[in-house]
Amino acid sequence: MAISVPATALQLQSLVKSTGELVLSLAEVAVPIPGEDEVLVRIEASPINPSDIGLLFGAADMGTAVASGTADRPIVTATVPPALMRAMAGRLDEAMAVGNEAGGVVVAAGASAQALVGKTVGIIGGAMYAQYRCLRAVDCLVLPEGTTPAQGASCFVNPLTSLGMTETMRREGHTALVHTAAASNLGQMLNKICIKDGIELVNIVRSPEQAALLRGLGARHICDSSAPGFMDDLVDALAETGATIAFDAIGGGRLPGQILSAMETAINRTASSYSRYGSAVHKQVYIYGGLDMRPTELNRGFGMAWGLGGWLLFPFLQKIGAADAERLRQRVVSELTTTFASHYSRTVTLSEALQLDTIAAYNRRATGEKFLITPHGCPAGA
């Protein structure tokens, strides 16, 4: 039976004007007809990830946000500080569609992709805060029978990032790792992976409540950065696990340098000789998020064998090649409702996602608060 598809549908767009104004709105766009190797997906669920928020708001000060428009077609405007306009140069006066990943149902397909019609899929590729999305069939992850779109909506970014961390650890010769903001959805996935794969993981959290959450998941090494004895606890955990690589979601402030210093102190506990250049063991911190946008501070008390760099999922997947990337994707599919299950604190429609109180809530990026957009206003199995 043919599935009815409208001629136009809604898409959430973000526009930074050269006048220094951010404009968020819902645009009526044409629903494309899929080409030979393409599919058209009716999007049922799409998560709001920190990387989505970065594109959605750009460098705007959301404390200046003002709402206008109607309940069905809200418009939000905010000011971009003049000092930050240079960072927006590449996107000025160009309306950009937002949303990295989603779950939905294939409602139309080109000649070579007809077998996917009616399938529930996870998809990635941008422009997912929309009611329909046309993309290549190879960019779809067919979900197991009985999986809901909401269960598959977050099957790319967090699962592949957490797997990418352990894969990077192995490829760079480390045997254990450190993760910050560890009580997040991604952090919980990483804990499950490490427990299942027998990898020692040091979790850094920011409150006793977050520590308790991870203990309930079976995490062994938890260090609370708000505790007076944080550095001593971190050194002890690093000495016990031998972790010499860290993935940091915070980015700004002192934490990356504290991790490197604690690694050096832990290594020197068993050093047989002294060197004024520090230990010869390489210590690596990768920043992959920006929960703290302040400058990163380093007190150089960790010798000379160290590295600080950035880590992003998509460059990593390109680096390891198609075969290994597909291996990771298939693991996600096989453990989608266990290891890689995502939990959402709130479900909103496209128009609700542009309400000022909702924006303030998901822009906090608080641990345990993950939002899911349902473009057609249905529960989507959430």
C-alpha positions as CSV (number, residue, x, y, z in Angstrom):
1,M,0.0,0.0,0.0
2,A,1.4,3.4,-1.0
3,I,2.3,5.8,1.9
4,S,1.0,9.3,1.4
5,V,3.7,12.0,1.4
6,P,2.9,15.7,1.5
7,A,4.4,18.2,-0.9
8,T,5.9,20.4,1.8
9,A,6.8,19.9,5.5
10,L,8.4,21.8,8.4
11,Q,12.2,22.1,9.0
12,L,13.8,23.9,11.9
13,Q,16.4,26.5,10.7
14,S,19.1,28.6,12.3
15,L,20.2,31.9,10.7
16,V,23.0,34.2,11.8
17,K,22.6,37.5,10.1
18,S,25.6,39.8,9.3
19,T,23.8,42.4,11.4
20,G,24.7,40.3,14.5
21,E,21.3,38.6,15.1
22,L,20.4,34.9,15.4
23,V,17.0,33.9,14.1
24,L,15.5,30.5,14.8
25,S,12.3,29.5,12.9
26,L,10.3,26.7,11.3
27,A,10.4,26.9,7.5
28,E,8.0,25.3,5.1
29,V,10.2,23.3,2.6
30,A,9.6,21.1,-0.3
31,V,9.6,17.4,0.4
32,P,12.2,15.9,-2.0
33,I,11.6,12.9,-4.3
34,P,14.3,10.3,-3.6
35,G,16.8,9.6,-6.4
36,E,18.0,6.2,-7.6
37,D,19.9,5.2,-4.4
38,E,18.1,7.4,-2.0
39,V,15.3,7.1,0.6
40,L,12.8,9.5,2.1
41,V,12.4,9.1,5.8
42,R,9.5,10.3,7.9
43,I,11.4,11.5,11.0
44,E,9.7,10.4,14.2
45,A,12.4,11.3,16.8
46,S,15.6,13.3,16.9
47,P,17.7,14.0,20.0
48,I,19.2,17.3,21.1
49,N,22.9,16.7,21.5
50,P,25.5,19.3,22.6
51,S,26.9,19.3,19.1
52,D,23.4,20.2,17.8
53,I,23.1,23.1,20.3
54,G,26.4,24.5,19.0
55,L,25.0,24.8,15.4
56,L,21.5,25.8,16.6
57,F,22.6,28.8,18.6
58,G,26.0,29.6,17.2
59,A,27.8,32.2,19.2
60,A,24.5,34.0,20.3
61,D,23.9,35.1,23.8
62,M,20.7,33.2,24.5
63,G,20.1,35.4,27.6
64,T,19.0,38.0,25.0
65,A,16.5,35.7,23.3
66,V,13.1,37.1,22.4
67,A,10.1,35.1,21.2
68,S,7.7,36.2,18.4
69,G,5.6,34.6,15.7
70,T,2.8,32.2,16.6
71,A,2.4,29.1,18.7
72,D,2.6,26.9,15.6
73,R,5.3,29.0,13.9
74,P,7.5,30.5,16.7
75,I,10.4,32.7,15.9
76,V,13.3,33.3,18.3
77,T,15.8,36.1,17.9
78,A,19.0,36.7,20.0
79,T,22.0,38.8,19.8
80,V,25.5,37.6,18.8
81,P,28.1,39.6,20.7
82,P,30.3,41.7,18.3
83,A,33.5,40.1,19.6
84,L,32.2,36.6,18.5
85,M,30.9,37.6,15.0
86,R,34.3,36.7,13.4
87,A,33.7,33.0,14.5
88,M,30.4,33.1,12.6
89,A,31.9,34.3,9.3
90,G,31.4,31.0,7.5
91,R,27.6,30.9,8.1
92,L,26.5,34.5,7.9
93,D,23.1,35.1,6.2
94,E,22.7,31.4,5.3
95,A,19.7,29.6,6.9
96,M,21.1,26.3,8.2
97,A,19.1,23.1,9.0
98,V,19.9,21.5,12.4
99,G,20.0,18.1,13.9
100,N,22.7,15.4,13.5
101,E,20.7,12.2,13.8
102,A,17.2,10.7,14.0
103,G,15.0,7.7,13.9
104,G,12.1,7.3,11.5
105,V,10.4,5.2,8.9
106,V,11.3,5.0,5.2
107,V,8.2,6.1,3.2
108,A,9.6,6.3,-0.3
109,A,12.7,5.2,-2.1
110,G,14.5,5.2,-5.4
111,A,14.6,2.1,-7.7
112,S,17.7,0.5,-6.0
113,A,16.5,1.1,-2.4
114,Q,12.9,-0.2,-2.6
115,A,13.6,-2.9,-0.1
116,L,13.9,-0.3,2.6
117,V,10.4,1.1,2.3
118,G,8.5,0.6,5.5
119,K,11.7,-0.1,7.5
120,T,12.4,1.7,10.8
121,V,15.9,3.2,10.5
122,G,18.4,5.3,12.3
123,I,19.9,8.0,10.2
124,I,22.7,10.6,10.4
125,G,23.7,13.5,8.1
126,G,22.3,16.7,9.4
127,A,19.0,18.5,8.9
128,M,17.2,16.1,11.2
129,Y,15.0,18.6,13.0
130,A,12.5,18.2,10.2
131,Q,9.4,16.2,9.4
132,Y,11.1,14.5,6.4
133,R,14.6,13.8,5.3
134,C,16.0,12.5,2.0
135,L,19.4,10.8,2.1
136,R,21.4,8.0,0.6
137,A,20.3,4.5,1.5
138,V,23.8,3.6,2.7
139,D,23.5,6.3,5.4
140,C,20.6,4.4,7.0
141,L,21.0,1.9,9.8
142,V,18.1,-0.6,9.5
143,L,16.9,-1.3,13.1
144,P,15.9,-4.7,14.4
145,E,12.2,-5.7,14.1
146,G,10.2,-4.2,16.9
147,T,12.6,-1.3,17.6
148,T,10.9,2.1,17.8
149,P,12.2,5.2,16.1
150,A,12.9,6.8,19.6
151,Q,15.1,3.8,20.5
152,G,17.0,4.3,17.2
153,A,17.1,8.1,17.3
154,S,20.4,8.2,19.2
155,C,22.1,5.2,17.6
156,F,25.0,7.2,16.0
157,V,26.5,10.1,17.9
158,N,26.7,8.8,21.5
159,P,27.2,5.1,20.8
160,L,29.8,5.5,18.1
161,T,31.6,8.2,20.2
162,S,31.8,5.9,23.2
163,L,33.0,3.0,21.0
164,G,35.4,5.4,19.3
165,M,37.0,6.2,22.7
166,T,37.8,2.6,23.5
167,E,39.0,2.0,19.9
168,T,41.3,5.0,20.1
169,M,42.6,3.8,23.4
170,R,43.6,0.5,21.9
171,R,45.0,1.9,18.7
172,E,47.2,4.3,20.6
173,G,48.6,1.7,22.9
174,H,46.8,2.5,26.1
175,T,45.1,0.0,28.4
176,A,42.7,2.0,30.4
177,L,41.0,5.4,30.1
178,V,39.5,8.4,31.9
179,H,36.2,10.1,31.0
180,T,34.8,13.4,32.3
181,A,31.1,14.4,32.6
182,A,30.9,10.7,33.1
183,A,27.3,10.5,34.3
184,S,25.9,11.7,31.0
185,N,24.1,9.4,28.5
186,L,27.3,8.9,26.7
187,G,29.2,8.3,30.0
188,Q,26.7,5.6,31.0
189,M,27.2,3.9,27.6
190,L,31.0,4.0,28.0
191,N,30.7,2.4,31.4
192,K,28.6,-0.4,30.0
193,I,31.1,-1.0,27.2
194,C,34.1,-1.0,29.5
195,I,32.4,-3.4,32.0
196,K,31.5,-5.7,29.1
197,D,34.9,-5.5,27.5
198,G,37.0,-5.7,30.6
199,I,38.4,-2.2,30.3
200,E,39.4,-0.2,33.4
201,L,37.6,3.2,33.4
202,V,38.1,6.2,35.6
203,N,34.9,8.3,35.8
204,I,35.1,12.0,36.7
205,V,31.8,13.5,37.8
206,R,30.8,16.8,39.3
207,S,28.5,15.9,42.2
208,P,27.8,13.1,44.8
209,E,24.4,12.4,43.0
210,Q,26.2,11.7,39.7
211,A,28.7,9.5,41.6
212,A,25.8,7.5,43.1
213,L,24.2,7.1,39.6
214,L,27.3,5.5,38.2
215,R,27.8,3.3,41.2
216,G,24.3,1.9,40.6
217,L,25.5,1.0,37.1
218,G,28.5,-1.0,38.4
219,A,31.2,1.6,37.9
220,R,34.3,0.9,40.0
221,H,36.4,4.1,39.8
222,I,34.5,7.3,40.4
223,C,36.1,10.7,41.3
224,D,34.0,13.6,42.2
225,S,35.6,16.9,41.2
226,S,33.5,18.8,43.7
227,A,35.0,16.8,46.6
228,P,37.9,18.3,48.7
229,G,40.0,15.2,48.1
230,F,39.4,15.0,44.4
231,M,43.1,15.1,43.3
232,D,44.1,12.4,45.8
233,D,41.2,10.2,44.7
234,L,42.1,10.7,41.0
235,V,45.8,9.8,41.5
236,D,44.7,6.7,43.4
237,A,42.3,5.6,40.7
238,L,45.0,6.3,38.0
239,A,47.6,4.3,39.9
240,E,45.2,1.4,40.3
241,T,44.0,1.3,36.6
242,G,47.1,2.5,34.8
243,A,45.0,4.9,32.7
244,T,47.1,7.2,30.5
245,I,44.5,8.5,28.1
246,A,41.5,10.7,28.9
247,F,38.5,12.1,27.0
248,D,37.2,15.4,28.3
249,A,33.8,16.8,27.6
250,I,34.4,19.9,29.7
251,G,37.2,21.5,27.7
252,G,37.8,24.8,29.6
253,G,39.3,25.4,33.0
254,R,41.8,23.4,35.0
255,L,40.5,19.8,34.6
256,P,42.6,18.7,31.5
257,G,45.8,19.9,33.2
258,Q,44.7,18.3,36.5
259,I,44.3,14.9,34.7
260,L,47.7,15.1,33.1
261,S,49.3,16.0,36.5
262,A,47.5,13.2,38.3
263,M,48.6,10.7,35.6
264,E,52.2,11.8,36.1
265,T,52.0,11.5,39.8
266,A,50.5,8.0,39.5
267,I,53.2,6.9,37.1
268,N,56.0,8.2,39.4
269,R,54.7,6.1,42.3
270,T,56.4,3.1,40.8
271,A,59.3,4.9,39.1
272,S,62.7,3.3,39.6
273,S,64.7,6.5,38.8
274,Y,64.3,10.3,38.7
275,S,64.3,12.4,35.6
276,R,64.0,16.2,35.5
277,Y,62.0,15.8,32.3
278,G,59.4,13.6,34.0
279,S,58.4,10.1,33.1
280,A,58.8,8.7,29.7
281,V,55.2,7.4,29.6
282,H,53.1,9.3,27.2
283,K,50.0,10.8,28.7
284,Q,47.2,12.0,26.4
285,V,44.0,14.1,27.0
286,Y,41.5,14.5,24.1
287,I,39.0,17.3,24.4
288,Y,35.8,16.3,22.6
289,G,33.2,18.8,24.1
290,G,32.8,22.3,25.4
291,L,30.7,22.3,28.5
292,D,33.0,25.0,29.8
293,M,33.9,27.6,27.2
294,R,36.6,29.3,29.2
295,P,40.3,28.9,28.2
296,T,42.0,25.6,29.0
297,E,44.5,26.1,31.8
298,L,47.7,24.0,32.1
299,N,50.2,24.0,34.9
300,R,53.1,22.3,33.4
301,G,53.8,19.8,36.2
302,F,53.5,16.6,34.2
303,G,56.9,16.2,32.4
304,M,57.4,16.3,28.7
305,A,55.7,13.1,27.5
306,W,52.2,14.4,27.1
307,G,49.6,15.5,24.5
308,L,46.5,17.6,24.5
309,G,44.3,17.6,21.4
310,G,40.8,17.6,20.0
311,W,38.8,14.4,19.1
312,L,35.7,14.4,17.0
313,L,33.6,11.4,15.9
314,F,33.4,11.9,12.1
315,P,37.1,12.5,11.5
316,F,37.8,9.4,13.6
317,L,35.4,7.2,11.5
318,Q,37.0,8.5,8.3
319,K,40.5,7.7,9.7
320,I,39.7,4.1,10.6
321,G,38.0,3.3,7.3
322,A,34.7,2.0,6.1
323,A,35.2,-1.6,7.2
324,D,36.0,-0.8,10.8
325,A,33.4,1.9,11.0
326,E,30.8,-0.6,9.9
327,R,32.0,-3.1,12.5
328,L,31.3,-0.5,15.2
329,R,27.8,0.3,13.7
330,Q,26.8,-3.3,13.8
331,R,27.8,-3.6,17.4
332,V,25.5,-0.7,18.1
333,V,22.6,-2.4,16.3
334,S,23.1,-5.7,18.2
335,E,23.2,-3.9,21.6
336,L,20.8,-1.0,20.8
337,T,18.4,-1.7,23.7
338,T,21.0,-2.7,26.3
339,T,24.5,-1.1,26.1
340,F,23.5,1.7,23.9
341,A,20.0,2.5,25.2
342,S,19.3,6.3,25.5
343,H,17.0,7.8,28.1
344,Y,15.2,11.1,27.6
345,S,13.9,13.4,30.3
346,R,11.5,15.3,28.0
347,T,9.9,15.0,24.6
348,V,9.0,18.1,22.6
349,T,7.6,19.0,19.2
350,L,9.4,21.2,16.7
351,S,7.4,24.3,17.8
352,E,8.0,23.5,21.5
353,A,11.7,23.2,20.9
354,L,11.6,27.0,20.1
355,Q,9.8,28.0,23.3
356,L,12.1,30.2,25.5
357,D,11.6,28.1,28.6
358,T,12.4,24.9,26.7
359,I,15.5,26.5,25.1
360,A,16.7,27.5,28.6
361,A,16.2,23.9,29.8
362,Y,18.1,22.1,27.1
363,N,20.7,24.8,26.8
364,R,21.8,24.0,30.4
365,R,23.2,20.7,29.0
366,A,22.7,19.2,32.5
367,T,23.5,15.6,33.2
368,G,20.4,13.5,33.1
369,E,18.4,16.0,31.0
370,K,18.3,14.8,27.4
371,F,15.6,16.1,25.1
372,L,14.0,14.3,22.2
373,I,12.2,16.2,19.4
374,T,9.2,14.5,17.8
375,P,8.6,16.4,14.5
376,H,5.1,15.1,14.0
377,G,4.1,15.5,17.6
378,C,3.7,11.8,18.4
379,P,5.2,9.9,21.2
380,A,7.5,7.9,18.9
381,G,7.9,5.1,21.4
382,A,9.8,7.3,23.8
